[in-house]
């Protein structure tokens, strides 16, 4: 019985040694996961404010064949977008009043501004104090670096422009009556 007892103890000792020498098998997954978060950068966005938001050119005479009647004031555009540079587009409505309207004319580099192109026609313009120019019509068009040049690119911040009107010719409708015009400026990413 002693032998049997010794044999059992020896078997238990060997089994115990074998269990401690072998790696332990536990329940593990064959895969691992990582939670990932990322945010795509928003595209550059244009932004523009214009001050003042209304202009009154007062009472001006009609233009004649020998003299252009001009009214002008300064406006400030603030380019506040997230792009390093923006183009500026401008457009205008016709000048509307109770007796009729005046049609805005564009300036073409191969032509010159006519003092009296035809009755009921006017020029609404935007000039930079260097070379920037835009004669506005009902179709949005970019401010150019110079007459006939490429569109100007404006950096962030303020830019002062001269905003003006060349009055239509004598004989146009509406003497003594106010006319309403809406000029629209839009910043775009080049």
C-alpha positions in Angstrom: 0.0 0.0 0.0 2.9 2.2 0.7 4.1 1.6 -2.9 0.7 2.6 -4.2 0.6 5.6 -2.1 4.1 6.6 -3.2 3.1 5.9 -6.8 0.1 8.2 -6.5 2.1 11.0 -4.9 4.8 10.6 -7.6 2.1 10.8 -10.3 0.6 13.9 -8.7 4.0 15.5 -8.4 4.8 14.8 -12.1 1.4 16.1 -13.2 2.0 19.2 -11.1 5.4 19.9 -12.6 4.1 19.3 -16.1 1.2 21.8 -15.6 3.5 24.5 -14.3 6.0 24.0 -17.2 3.4 24.3 -19.9 1.8 27.6 -21.0 -1.6 28.3 -19.7 -4.4 28.2 -22.2 -6.9 31.0 -21.7 -9.7 32.3 -23.8 -8.3 35.1 -26.1 -9.6 36.7 -29.3 -7.7 36.2 -32.6 -8.3 39.8 -33.5 -7.8 43.3 -32.0 -9.6 46.6 -32.7 -8.6 50.3 -32.6 -11.2 53.0 -32.5 -10.3 55.7 -35.1 -11.6 59.3 -35.3 -10.7 61.8 -38.1 -12.3 65.1 -39.3 -12.0 66.1 -42.9 -10.8 69.7 -43.3 -13.7 72.0 -44.5 -13.1 73.5 -47.9 -12.1 77.1 -48.1 -15.2 79.3 -47.8 -15.6 82.8 -49.1 -16.9 85.6 -46.9 -17.5 89.3 -47.6 -19.0 92.3 -45.8 -19.5 95.7 -47.5 -19.8 99.0 -45.7 -21.7 101.2 -45.8 -24.8 99.2 -46.8 -26.4 102.1 -48.5 -25.2 105.0 -50.7 -27.0 108.2 -51.7 -25.3 110.0 -54.6 -27.7 113.0 -54.1 -29.0 115.0 -57.0 -26.8 114.9 -60.1 -27.3 116.5 -63.6 -27.7 114.3 -66.6 -24.5 113.8 -68.7 -24.0 115.6 -72.0 -22.0 114.9 -75.1 -19.3 117.2 -73.7 -19.3 116.2 -70.0 -19.9 113.1 -67.9 -21.9 113.7 -64.7 -20.2 111.5 -62.1 -21.1 110.8 -58.5 -18.8 108.7 -56.3 -18.1 107.7 -52.7 -15.9 105.1 -51.0 -17.0 101.7 -49.8 -15.0 99.2 -47.8 -15.1 95.5 -48.5 -13.9 93.1 -45.8 -12.7 89.7 -47.1 -13.4 87.5 -44.1 -13.2 84.0 -45.7 -11.0 81.1 -44.9 -9.1 81.2 -48.2 -5.9 83.2 -48.5 -7.3 85.0 -51.5 -10.8 85.7 -53.0 -12.2 87.2 -56.2 -14.8 89.9 -56.0 -17.8 89.8 -58.4 -20.2 92.7 -58.8 -23.6 93.2 -60.5 -26.3 95.8 -60.5 -30.0 96.1 -61.2 -31.3 98.7 -63.6 -32.1 102.1 -62.0 -35.8 101.9 -61.4 -38.2 104.8 -61.0 -41.9 105.7 -61.6 -41.2 107.0 -65.1 -39.1 104.1 -66.3 -35.7 102.6 -65.8 -32.1 103.1 -66.9 -30.0 100.2 -68.1 -26.5 99.6 -66.8 -23.7 99.5 -69.3 -20.4 97.6 -69.2 -17.1 99.0 -70.3 -15.1 97.0 -72.8 -11.3 97.5 -72.9 -11.4 98.1 -76.6 -13.9 100.9 -76.2 -14.1 103.9 -73.9 -16.8 105.2 -71.6 -19.2 107.2 -73.7 -20.5 110.4 -72.1 -23.8 109.9 -73.8 -24.1 106.4 -75.3 -27.9 106.6 -75.6 -30.7 107.8 -73.4 -31.6 105.8 -70.3 -28.1 104.2 -70.1 -25.8 104.6 -67.1 -22.5 103.2 -65.8 -22.2 101.9 -62.2 -18.5 101.3 -61.4 -16.1 100.1 -58.8 -12.4 101.3 -58.9 -9.5 100.4 -56.6 -7.2 103.2 -55.9 -4.5 101.6 -58.0 -5.7 99.7 -61.0 -8.7 97.6 -60.0 -11.8 98.2 -62.2 -15.4 96.9 -62.7 -18.2 98.4 -64.7 -21.3 96.5 -63.4 -24.2 95.1 -65.4 -27.0 92.7 -64.5 -24.6 89.7 -65.0 -22.1 89.2 -62.2 -18.5 89.9 -63.4 -15.2 89.9 -61.6 -13.2 93.0 -60.5 -10.2 93.0 -62.8 -6.6 93.8 -62.0 -6.8 96.4 -64.8 -9.0 97.1 -67.7 -9.0 93.9 -69.7 -6.7 92.2 -67.2 -7.3 89.0 -65.2 -9.6 88.8 -62.2 -8.0 90.4 -59.1 -7.3 88.2 -56.1 -7.8 90.0 -52.8 -6.2 88.9 -49.5 -8.1 88.7 -46.2 -8.9 92.0 -44.6 -10.2 95.4 -45.7 -10.0 96.9 -49.2 -11.3 100.4 -49.9 -12.9 101.0 -53.4 -14.3 104.1 -55.1 -17.9 103.3 -56.0 -19.5 105.6 -58.5 -22.1 106.3 -61.1 -21.9 108.0 -64.5 -25.3 109.6 -65.1 -27.3 108.9 -68.3 -27.6 111.4 -71.1 -29.8 114.4 -71.2 -33.2 113.4 -72.5 -33.3 110.3 -70.3 -36.5 109.5 -68.3 -36.9 110.5 -64.7 -35.7 114.1 -64.3 -36.4 115.2 -60.7 -37.4 111.7 -59.5 -35.3 109.3 -57.4 -34.1 106.1 -58.9 -33.4 102.9 -57.0 -30.4 100.6 -57.8 -29.2 97.5 -56.0 -25.5 96.6 -56.3 -24.6 93.1 -55.3 -21.0 92.0 -54.4 -20.0 88.4 -54.0 -16.7 86.9 -52.9 -15.7 83.6 -54.6 -12.7 81.3 -54.2 -10.5 81.6 -57.4 
